[in-house]
Amino acid sequence: MSRVLVTGGSRGIGRSICLRVAQDAMARGEKPKIAVTATGKSPDLEAVVDELNELGAEAMAVIGDLGNPDEPERIVSRALEFCGGLDALVHNAGGVIAGLLMKTSVEDWDTVFNVNCRALFLLAKAAQPALRESRGSICAIGSSAAESVQPFMNAYPPSKAAVVMLIQQMAYEWGRYGIRANSVSPGLTLSRSTEAALGSEEAQARTGRQIPLGRVGNPEDVAAMVSFVIGPDAGYLTGENINLDGGLRHLGPEAVLSSGDGGWSAEAEGGGMRPA
């Protein structure tokens, strides 16, 4: 899977995906060609392209606003022209506008859904003929928010739930053409959207103590899973949403009862859940 289009690839998780996909392709003896998108020109985008080229890949930046319904088809066209085909589409671009539901405007609701979900639909639709030819793969970045309530995130959790279901729809309809479609849903992961909450080592350590694996995720965790999902070793995997959250979604009442230091309340004197 060496010809790949990655949306939202200029920094964070997207950047890590670009680098890992290129590294894994070269380890298989392939010459990767990667088209990286961002909403606008930036030093971050230029740096990713430079990094990829220095690794030995061929990379190109594609600028486009995925909130514009005319842009996805143009972006895919540019990627196909550069790559000479397409083996994988990775939709990492996304956004959130935090706030209360009662204060969320229709414009803000549509903005989040348009980038997170509608863009995936339009990108995949435009890329489908090329992916059909290569028997390629689609991978969308979902979120643990697709399966659990996220306070004050208004349109974001519903949009990610829609992404997960759209991927399953694609897997069902396009599997007959050899196209695989999956989503990877990170939990608490260091990224642009979590910078404010997890910006310090203290905050990361405090949050990590509440996660079964004892730490928050990092962009490289997500990149490794995405590279596997679109790669040849996952050739029989389709229609799946892979939760990548360190076990966070499995927490039950014990998490609420814990002291916040990562210890089990049941081990504390007088602690734990006890019958009345």
C-alpha positions as CSV (number, residue, x, y, z in Angstrom):
1,M,0.0,0.0,0.0
2,S,2.4,2.7,-1.2
3,R,0.1,5.3,-2.9
4,V,-1.7,7.0,-0.1
5,L,-3.8,10.1,0.4
6,V,-3.8,11.4,4.0
7,T,-6.1,14.3,5.0
8,G,-5.2,16.6,7.8
9,G,-1.6,15.4,7.7
10,S,0.4,18.5,8.6
11,R,0.8,17.8,12.3
12,G,0.0,15.6,15.3
13,I,-1.7,12.3,14.4
14,G,-1.8,13.1,10.7
15,R,1.9,13.8,10.5
16,S,2.7,10.5,12.4
17,I,0.5,8.6,10.1
18,C,2.3,9.9,7.0
19,L,5.7,9.0,8.4
20,R,4.7,5.6,9.6
21,V,3.0,4.6,6.4
22,A,6.1,5.7,4.5
23,Q,8.4,3.8,6.8
24,D,6.4,0.6,6.6
25,A,6.1,0.8,2.8
26,M,9.8,1.2,2.4
27,A,10.4,-1.7,4.8
28,R,8.4,-3.8,2.4
29,G,10.6,-2.7,-0.5
30,E,8.0,-0.3,-1.9
31,K,8.5,3.3,-3.1
32,P,5.8,5.2,-1.2
33,K,4.0,8.2,-2.8
34,I,2.0,10.2,-0.3
35,A,-0.3,13.1,-0.9
36,V,-0.8,15.2,2.3
37,T,-3.6,17.6,2.7
38,A,-4.2,20.7,4.9
39,T,-6.7,23.5,4.8
40,G,-4.0,26.1,4.1
41,K,-0.3,26.5,3.5
42,S,1.8,26.3,6.7
43,P,5.4,25.6,7.8
44,D,4.0,22.4,9.4
45,L,2.7,21.1,6.1
46,E,5.9,21.9,4.3
47,A,7.9,20.2,7.1
48,V,6.0,17.0,6.7
49,V,6.5,16.9,3.0
50,D,10.3,17.6,3.5
51,E,10.5,14.8,6.2
52,L,8.8,12.3,3.8
53,N,11.1,13.2,1.0
54,E,14.1,12.9,3.2
55,L,13.0,9.4,4.3
56,G,13.0,8.4,0.6
57,A,9.3,8.7,-0.1
58,E,7.8,11.0,-2.7
59,A,5.4,13.5,-1.1
60,M,3.2,16.3,-2.3
61,A,1.1,18.9,-0.3
62,V,-2.5,19.4,-1.4
63,I,-4.3,22.5,-0.1
64,G,-8.0,22.4,0.2
65,D,-10.9,23.2,2.6
66,L,-12.8,19.9,3.2
67,G,-15.7,21.9,4.5
68,N,-16.3,22.9,0.9
69,P,-18.2,20.1,-0.9
70,D,-16.4,20.8,-4.2
71,E,-12.9,20.3,-2.7
72,P,-12.8,16.5,-2.0
73,E,-13.1,15.5,-5.6
74,R,-10.4,18.0,-6.6
75,I,-8.1,16.8,-3.8
76,V,-8.5,13.2,-4.9
77,S,-7.9,14.2,-8.5
78,R,-4.6,15.9,-7.5
79,A,-3.6,12.8,-5.5
80,L,-4.3,10.4,-8.3
81,E,-2.3,12.6,-10.7
82,F,0.6,12.7,-8.4
83,C,0.5,9.1,-7.2
84,G,-0.5,7.4,-10.5
85,G,-3.3,5.6,-8.7
86,L,-4.4,5.1,-5.1
87,D,-3.9,2.2,-2.7
88,A,-5.3,3.8,0.4
89,L,-7.3,6.8,1.6
90,V,-6.8,7.9,5.2
91,H,-9.3,10.5,6.5
92,N,-7.7,12.1,9.5
93,A,-8.9,15.7,9.1
94,G,-11.5,16.7,11.6
95,G,-12.6,19.4,14.0
96,V,-14.6,20.2,17.0
97,I,-16.4,23.3,18.2
98,A,-17.0,22.9,21.9
99,G,-20.1,24.2,23.6
100,L,-23.5,23.3,25.0
101,L,-26.1,21.9,22.7
102,M,-28.6,24.7,23.5
103,K,-26.0,27.2,22.4
104,T,-24.8,25.4,19.3
105,S,-25.8,27.1,16.0
106,V,-26.8,25.3,12.9
107,E,-23.7,26.7,11.2
108,D,-21.4,25.3,13.9
109,W,-23.2,21.9,13.8
110,D,-22.8,21.7,10.0
111,T,-19.2,22.8,10.1
112,V,-18.3,19.9,12.3
113,F,-20.3,17.3,10.3
114,N,-19.1,18.6,7.0
115,V,-15.4,18.1,7.8
116,N,-15.7,15.0,9.9
117,C,-18.2,13.0,8.0
118,R,-19.4,14.5,4.7
119,A,-15.8,15.0,3.6
120,L,-15.2,11.3,4.1
121,F,-18.2,10.4,2.0
122,L,-17.1,12.7,-0.8
123,L,-13.4,11.7,-0.7
124,A,-14.2,8.0,-0.7
125,K,-16.8,8.4,-3.5
126,A,-14.2,10.2,-5.6
127,A,-11.5,7.7,-4.8
128,Q,-13.6,4.5,-5.2
129,P,-12.8,3.8,-8.8
130,A,-9.1,4.0,-8.2
131,L,-9.4,1.9,-5.0
132,R,-11.5,-0.6,-6.9
133,E,-8.7,-0.9,-9.4
134,S,-6.0,-1.4,-6.7
135,R,-8.3,-3.4,-4.4
136,G,-7.3,-0.8,-1.9
137,S,-8.3,0.4,1.6
138,I,-10.0,3.2,3.4
139,C,-9.3,4.2,7.0
140,A,-11.0,6.9,8.9
141,I,-10.0,8.3,12.2
142,G,-13.0,8.0,14.5
143,S,-13.0,8.7,18.2
144,S,-14.0,7.1,21.5
145,A,-16.6,9.8,21.5
146,A,-18.5,7.8,18.9
147,E,-19.5,5.3,21.6
148,S,-19.6,7.4,24.8
149,V,-20.9,10.8,25.9
150,Q,-18.4,13.6,25.7
151,P,-19.7,16.6,27.7
152,F,-19.9,19.9,26.0
153,M,-18.7,18.6,22.6
154,N,-22.1,19.1,20.9
155,A,-21.8,17.9,17.3
156,Y,-18.5,16.1,17.6
157,P,-19.6,12.7,19.1
158,P,-22.6,12.4,16.7
159,S,-20.3,13.2,13.8
160,K,-17.8,10.5,14.8
161,A,-20.6,8.0,15.3
162,A,-21.7,8.8,11.8
163,V,-18.1,8.3,10.5
164,V,-18.0,4.8,12.1
165,M,-21.3,3.8,10.5
166,L,-20.4,5.3,7.1
167,I,-17.2,3.2,7.1
168,Q,-19.3,0.1,7.8
169,Q,-21.6,1.0,5.0
170,M,-18.7,1.4,2.6
171,A,-17.2,-2.0,3.8
172,Y,-20.5,-3.7,3.0
173,E,-21.2,-2.0,-0.4
174,W,-17.6,-2.0,-1.7
175,G,-16.3,-5.2,-0.3
176,R,-17.3,-7.0,-3.5
177,Y,-14.8,-4.9,-5.3
178,G,-12.0,-5.8,-3.0
179,I,-12.1,-2.5,-1.1
180,R,-11.6,-2.6,2.6
181,A,-12.9,0.1,4.9
182,N,-12.2,0.4,8.7
183,S,-12.0,3.1,11.3
184,V,-9.5,3.6,14.2
185,S,-10.9,5.4,17.2
186,P,-8.4,6.9,19.6
187,G,-9.2,7.7,23.2
188,L,-7.3,10.3,25.2
189,T,-4.4,11.0,22.8
190,L,-1.9,13.8,22.6
191,S,-3.0,15.8,19.6
192,R,-4.0,19.4,18.6
193,S,-7.5,19.0,20.0
194,T,-6.2,17.9,23.5
195,E,-3.3,20.3,23.8
196,A,-5.1,22.5,26.3
197,A,-6.1,19.6,28.6
198,L,-3.0,17.5,28.2
199,G,-0.3,20.1,27.5
200,S,1.8,19.4,30.6
201,E,3.5,16.3,31.8
202,E,1.7,16.6,35.1
203,A,-1.7,16.6,33.3
204,Q,-0.7,13.6,31.2
205,A,0.4,11.7,34.2
206,R,-2.7,12.5,36.2
207,T,-4.9,11.5,33.3
208,G,-2.9,8.4,32.6
209,R,-3.5,7.1,36.1
210,Q,-7.1,6.7,35.2
211,I,-6.4,4.6,32.1
212,P,-5.9,0.8,32.6
213,L,-2.6,0.9,30.6
214,G,-1.4,3.8,32.8
215,R,-0.8,6.5,30.2
216,V,-2.5,8.6,27.5
217,G,-2.1,7.7,23.9
218,N,0.4,9.4,21.5
219,P,0.2,10.0,17.8
220,E,2.6,7.2,17.1
221,D,0.1,4.7,18.6
222,V,-2.5,5.7,16.2
223,A,-0.1,5.8,13.2
224,A,1.0,2.3,13.9
225,M,-2.6,1.0,13.9
226,V,-3.6,2.9,10.8
227,S,-0.5,1.6,8.9
228,F,-1.4,-1.9,9.9
229,V,-5.1,-1.5,9.0
230,I,-4.4,-0.2,5.4
231,G,-1.5,-2.6,4.9
232,P,-1.2,-6.1,3.5
233,D,-1.2,-7.9,6.8
234,A,-4.8,-6.7,7.4
235,G,-6.1,-8.1,4.1
236,Y,-9.1,-9.8,5.6
237,L,-10.1,-6.9,8.0
238,T,-13.0,-4.7,6.9
239,G,-16.0,-3.0,8.5
240,E,-14.4,-2.7,11.9
241,N,-14.0,0.1,14.3
242,I,-10.8,-0.4,16.3
243,N,-10.9,1.3,19.7
244,L,-7.4,2.5,20.6
245,D,-7.9,3.9,24.1
246,G,-5.7,1.9,26.5
247,G,-8.8,0.2,27.8
248,L,-10.5,3.4,28.9
249,R,-13.9,2.5,27.7
250,H,-14.0,-0.5,29.9
251,L,-13.9,1.5,33.1
252,G,-16.9,1.1,35.4
253,P,-18.0,2.3,38.8
254,E,-14.5,1.6,40.2
255,A,-13.1,4.6,38.3
256,V,-15.7,6.9,39.9
257,L,-14.8,5.5,43.4
258,S,-11.1,5.7,42.9
259,S,-9.0,8.3,44.7
260,G,-7.6,9.6,41.5
261,D,-4.1,8.2,42.1
262,G,-4.6,5.1,39.9
263,G,-5.1,2.8,42.9
264,W,-8.1,0.5,43.4
265,S,-10.6,1.9,45.9
266,A,-11.3,-1.7,46.9
267,E,-7.8,-2.0,48.2
268,A,-8.1,1.0,50.5
269,E,-9.3,0.7,54.0
270,G,-13.1,0.8,54.0
271,G,-13.0,1.3,50.2
272,G,-14.6,-0.4,47.3
273,M,-18.2,-1.2,46.5
274,R,-19.9,-3.0,49.4
275,P,-23.5,-4.3,49.8
276,A,-25.8,-2.1,51.8
